Every structure is written in structure tokens, then in C-alpha cells.
């Protein structure tokens, strides 16, 4: 069992309470997890980065021990982003280094675009900028559509929760085991994930991220005019940005990284990990930690 001295805390943000883990001191560095994770996904990074930074890893809205508002409309990316900017303020800071993976990456991209004053530097792990991703759906790119089959499943208002929770969440556990290079998740670790998924309302809330933001039928049938308007009103990222990408990602194709620099006005770096899958920070934690520390320093 991993021994640690992490502090567990709760922050009241007015209409929502977020649970988070905190360690270290210095500049604020916030780490945002994805699906179907919770703060624990950053266990290797918290220890390493907290030697230099004040690391805060929250459970995002709807996950684990954070509040789980009822209703699909409570999980729009804009609302998720406002949770994090409110958390930064509640922690007594005006800005932070933000690190995001998967859905946490989507939230981090959105904060950097829509609330740039809150972001000192941006680090993204295996989450494309939103424009290349929607362009893949507009263009009906087979490889990405094939990898996104689960998003179509999640559009169903009933059904996914039952499938994913059946046999003590075997489908989710299988996804974690099979989507990493070395079957990294021990039985003890998987028990922590099952405990997180079993929190009342957590599974529905996590699926609502997809329901609220990724109506693929609506996206794929968007007119060319609306596509251009969407791209035109999407602000560019103004802070230094690092993208770390595991090339063997089963959910997101490497082609989504092509041309990403067009959407970033500041300095931009991308690091590819040829033998990593979707969870690069778990598969190659030492390399990922080195990349992050080198960039944020």
C-alpha cells in the first residue's frame, strides 16, 4: 500500500462542495483527472511534484467524494471550468499551473481559453484541443469514430450505468486493465476505484459529462457555416502549453494532435510516448513527472 502524508480537504464553493487532496507548498499546481478516474490517478505525480509545488488534486464535480448535482445540464464544460476557477480563488490564489488528463484536460483547455487570467501554464495529457476533435467528427474520420464507440453508448439516458456497474463494475475494471500497456492496476488499486464508482450518483454524474457535451449526432450534422462560426469564436490559448501524448491511446487517435499549435498563441511543446496508452502518467510516471517539472520550472 502506498504510504503518504496527503491532506484530504473539502472546499465549499457556494452551490457545490469539492473534495481534494493537497500536498506541498509553493506555487499552486492543480491536477484534474478524467473518466473514470478520481484524484487518486495522480498518486505518482503528487509525491514528485509536491517537493516543489503546492499540489491540489480535486475530485471533479460528480466524482468520488465531491458533490454530485442532479441533471445533465449541471455538467457542461463551462460549469466544470467555473468550479476550478472558484477553487483557485478559494485556495487564496489568483492563478495556477493546471495539469489535466482526459476530461480533466478538456476542462483545463476550456479554462485556458475562456478564463486565461487563471492559468499560468498549461499541461495536457491525452486530451486534444476541442477544435481538432470536433473536426474529426465533422470529417467522419473512421479511426476516431471507431475509437469513440463508447460515446455513442453514453448518449443513452438509460442503460450505460447498468452495463458498467454489472458484476461489481467489471466492465470498468476491464477497461482500465486492458487500456494500459502492463496491466498496471493491482487488485488493491481497483478496489479504490470501485469504492469511488460506488458513491451514490457518481456513475451517472460521470456519464453526464458525455451527455452534456458530446452529442455526436448533433456535432456530425452541423452545417459548414456553424462549424466556421464555432471555430471563429473559440479563443486561442495565451499561456505556455505542454502536451504529453501516449501514442497507443485506445480512445483518442494521435492524428488529433496534428496542427494543435494553431490554437495556441504562446510557446507550445508536445512530447510523444510511443509505447504508452491513454494513462501515460501511470504507465511512465517518472518520464511524465520529468516532462512536467522541466516545463513548469
N, C-alpha and C positions, 0 to 999 in steps of 0.2 A: 504493500500500500504506500502511495506517495505521501511522505511526511511534509508538512508545510506549516507556515505561520500566517496564512492568508486570513484577512479580516472580512467577515461577512456582514454586510450592512444593508439597510433599506433606506430609500430616499422617497419622500412624499413630494410628488410634482404637482399637487393640486387635485387633478382628477385621476391620478394614476400613481401607484407606488411601484418602484423598480427595486428588485434585489440586485446586489452587485458584490463582487469580490474585489478587495483592494490590497495592494502591497507596494511598499517602496515610497520614496519621496523624490521631489524634483518636479520637472515639467510633467503636466498631465498627459498621459497616453491612454486613450480609450480603445478597447478591443471589442469588436462587435461580431458575434457569432452568426451562423446561418442555420439552415434546416438540415437535419432535425436535431440540432445541437443545443447547447446552453453554455454558460460561462466556462464550463469545465473543458471545452475544446481547446482552450488557450493554456492548459496546465503547463506545458513546456515553455511557453513564452513568458508567462507571468513570472516564473522563477528567474529567468535570464534577464528580462528587461527591467525588472523592479530593482536591480542593482544600481540603475542609473536614473530611472524614471518612476513617477507615481503612476502605477498601472491600475486601471479600473476596468474590470470586465463585467458588464451587466448581463443579466438575463433580459433579452429584449421583451417588449410588450407581448404578453401571451405565452411566454415560455417559463417553464420550471417554477420558480418561486415569485416571479413578478406577477402583477395583476393581469387578468385576462378579460378585458371588456367583451361584452356580447355583441355580435353583429359584424358582418363582413366589412361594413363601411368604417369600422374602427381600426382597420389595418392597412389603410392606404399609405404609400411610401412617404408622403408629406407628413402625415401624423407620426409615423415611426421616426422620422428625422427630427421632428419637433421634440419628441421625448428625449433625444440625445442632446440637443442644444439646451434644453431645460436642465438636464442632468449636469452638463458642464457648468452652467450658472450656479446650480445648487451646490456644487462641489467648490464653489468660490473662485472659479476661473472664468476667463473671458474667451479662451480658445484652447484647443488641444491638438495633439497629434492623434489622428484617427486611423485605426487599422481595422479593416473589415474583410470578412470572408463570406462568400456565397450571399445570402440575403443581407448579412451584415455589410458586405461590400456594396450592395445596392443602396442601402441606407447611407453609407459613407459617401458614395458618388453623389447622392442627392443633396447631402449637407454641403459638400464642396461646391456644388453648382448653385444651390438656392440660398445658402447661408454661409458664404465664403469667409466671413469675418471670424467664424468659429473654428476654422481649420488652419493650423499652422503647417502641417504636412500630412499627406495622404498616402496610405499604404493599402493596396488592394490585393487580395489573394483569390484567384479563380472566380472572378466576377467581372464580366465585361462592362464597359461603358454602355449605358442603356440604348444609345442610338445604333451601334453595330448589332446589338441583339435584336432589336425590333426590325432592323433591315434584313436580318437573316430570315425572319418570319415573313416579311413583305415579299422577299425574293423566293420564298418556298424552298429554301436550301435543304435538301434531303437529309444531309448528315445531321444538321442541328434539329430538324423536325423529328428525326428518328431518336435522337438523344432526349428530346423533350416530351416523350410519350406520357410521362407521369403528370405533366402539367395539364394535359387534356383530362386525365383521370381526376385531378383535383378540382376541376371546374364543376363536377357533380356536387350538388348540395347535400346529397346523402350517399353513403356508400364508402368513400375512402377511409373514413375513420374506422369503420368496421373491418375493412380489409387490413389496414395497417396495425390494428390492435389485436388481431386474432392470434391465438396461441402465444399469449404473453409478448406481443409485439414482434413476432418472429420475422415479419416482412421487413420491418425497420432494422432489426438486428442483422438480417441477411444483407441488406443494402450497405450497412456500414462495413461488414466483414468483406464483402465482395468488391467494394469500390476502392479499396486500398491495396497497395502492392504486396504487403506482407501480412495480411490479416492482423492488423495492429491491435485490435480491440480484445482485451482479455475478458474473461467471464466477469471478473470483479468490476471492470470498467463498464461493461454492458449493463450490469445491474444498476449502476448510477444513471445510465441513460433511461432504462425502464422506469426508474423512480421519477425521473424528470417528465417523461411522456405520460406517466400515470397521474400527474397532478390534475385535479378536476378542471376540465375545459381546455387543457393545454394542447391536445392533439387537434381539436377543431380550430383553435386560435392559430396554430402554426400553419394549417392548411389555408386559413383565411388570407394569409399573405398572398397566396397564388390567386385566390378567388377575387381579391380586391384589386389586384394589379395586373394580372396576366390573362385577360380574356382573349385567348389566341384566335378564336374565330373573328372577333371584332377587330383585332390587330391585323390579321391577314387579309381582311376585306376592306381595309382603309383605303380611301381614294388617294391617288398620287398627290392631289392638291393638299389634302390633310396631312399626308406624310411630310411634305415640304414645310408646311406650317409648323409641325411638331419639331422638326429639326431646327428651323429658324428661331424658335422661341426657347430652345434649350441653351442655357448659358454655358460658356466654356469654363473649365476648371482653372482657377487662378493660382493655386498653390503647387509647390513641388510635389510630384506624384511618382510613386514606385508601384509597379505591378509585378507580382510574383505568380507564375503560372505553371501548374503541373500539367504536362502535355498529354498525359494519359487519362484525363478527366472523362468520366463516363457520361456526364451531364452537359458539359459545355465544350464546344469544339474550339480548337486552337485558332481556327480561322477568324474567330470573333475578336482576336487581338489585332488583326491587320488594320492599319490606319487609325488606331486608337489615339495616336498623338495629335490628330487633327482637332480633337476636342479638349486639348489641354494647352493653355497659354504659357504656363510656366515650364520649368525643367521636367523632363519625363524620362524614366528608365523602365525597362522591362527585363525581368530575369526569368528565363525558361528552365524548368527542371524536367529533363527528358524522361526520367523514369518514375515520376510522381503522378499520382492521380489527383482527385478532387481535394483531398485533405493534405496538401503539401506541408502544412505546419505540424502535422502529426507524423507524416512519413519521413520527412527530412528536417526535424526541428532545429538541429544545430546550424544547418545551412540557412534556413529561413531566419533564424534569430540573428545570424551574422549579417544577412542582407538588410534586415530591418534596422539593426543598430548602426550599421555603416551609413545607411541613408538618413536616419533621423539625426545623427550627430552632425 
